[in-house]
Structure formats: C-alpha cells, structure tokens
C-alpha cells in the first residue's frame, strides 16, 4: 500500500441504469494491469495521469444507478470532473434499434451498458500499439513490465503494485533495449516513441468528432484503422468504433449472429445497418455471453520478441 493522502469523494447518480463493471471492463489490460485493478470486494481501482497530475481512483457500485468515486493525488479534482464521461453519461443508445434477436435481447437485458470516455489518448494508445499483431498475453505482459518500470507509484492507498501511466516525455526516453526486454519489437517501439513525440496534438483529438479524431491518430506512421478504433472505443467514447483488422472479431461476429464465420469486409457490410452503434453491438455480444467463436485448432503460439 502506498502512503495515503486526503481523498476527494463524490457520488455519481445517473437518471438511467448504469453497469459500472461492464462499462469500464475494456479499460483494463488483463488481470495484472498496474493501472486497472478489481479487488475482492468488487471495488474498481484505476490510475491516470491528468493534465494537473497523477490520480488514483476507487469506484464502487452503490445501487442500480449510482457509483461512489474516491480519488487521491494532484489530479484528483480534475479526475472527479471527468467521472460523468468515464461512466458514459454522454453515451446514449436511444436510436439503437437492432433487428437480430440476439442483439435485441442483449440490449433489453443490459440497459446499463455504456461506452466509456476517458479523454486520455496516450493512455489508450500505447497499450493498443503494444497489441498490434501479437498475442494478447504477450502484449499485456509488455504493458505491465513497461509501466511498472517507468510509471510512478500510484497516489493514495492503491493496491500493491499499481502505477500511474508514464507521461509522453518518459515514453520518448525509454531505451530501445528496454522495449526489447519487455518483448516489444522495433516497429512497435518506434511507433510508441513517435506518438509520444506528438502527444499534445493527439490529446487534442478528444475535442474533435470521432471521424476527425481517428484521422488525426492515423496521421502518425504505425497507427492504422484497428489501433485508431481501439483508442476511439476508450478515449473518445465512440460507440461506432469497429476494430477492423482484429484477428478474432470478424469470425466472432459471424459465428455469433449468422452461425458461420465472416471476414473483415463481410463483417463491415453486415454491421453497416447498425451505424453509429457497431461497437456497442460488439460489447453487447461480449457482456451477454452470446459471443461465439468455435475453436478448430491449437491455441496461437505466443511470440517472444526478446529472442529476435
């Protein structure tokens, strides 16, 4: 446990159902994420680096529409101001009208599922880059190792091992051999350094429309459609950000909704009528437990880039 400081606290109460755990689940990068932790009592702990400084937050679901939020650190005030966006208050699904019975039922059963908006671009972008074209297990291990080594201790009484995501200037200075030891190949490490060099401009993308924000991200070499969508889902709260190029997604959508696999073009065509809620449909499949993808062979091997 880190040294405690005086906390700030607020009770966020919505006028509609709110599923905190399911809404914020995509923000975590595996069970060992040093910036996102769910403890045995059901509390969700997160760290973030706000413009005013680092912050640790603890979120607890109080009732169907309320979440108690406690924050520590120099960025605590600013973080509390961002809580409505984080909990998806700006995300509405009033015009979401799926026709597939699976999606209709999932939407009915989970009215409190929302798309969060962190407003922190680099904190979503770096782990997304680490996940480019590698096994999720390896990417999460790289994120854990790099943040543990280069992030500062979380303020307040954060669970042991939690860290604050490093700022852009720290990512720019990470030596190539430390990326290598963390299992990150040169292409991904160069992309991380490149985005860190223009981090201020990328953070400004939160003020743009989702389309313009994605376009700005993709101006950086190494940032493609998939990576921009992954950031859009988290930093921008984009309910339509579809991760085209994902190794599993198109097949999962096909098997779940059609009983057969789809490729990326087929998925895009099939989900077109659901705009601007294509990502919402994906989350409903995941949260409702109706996401299906049969296994036809051995698990994909985890590539160790440290041996290359």
Helices and strands as residue ranges (DSSP letters): E 8-13, H 20-24, G 25-27, E 36-38, E 44-50, E 53-63, E 66-72, H 76-86, H 101-109, H 121-130, H 136-150, H 168-173, H 176-181, H 186-197, H 199-203, G 204-207, H 210-217, H 225-234, H 249-257, H 264-271, G 272-274, H 278-288, G 305-307
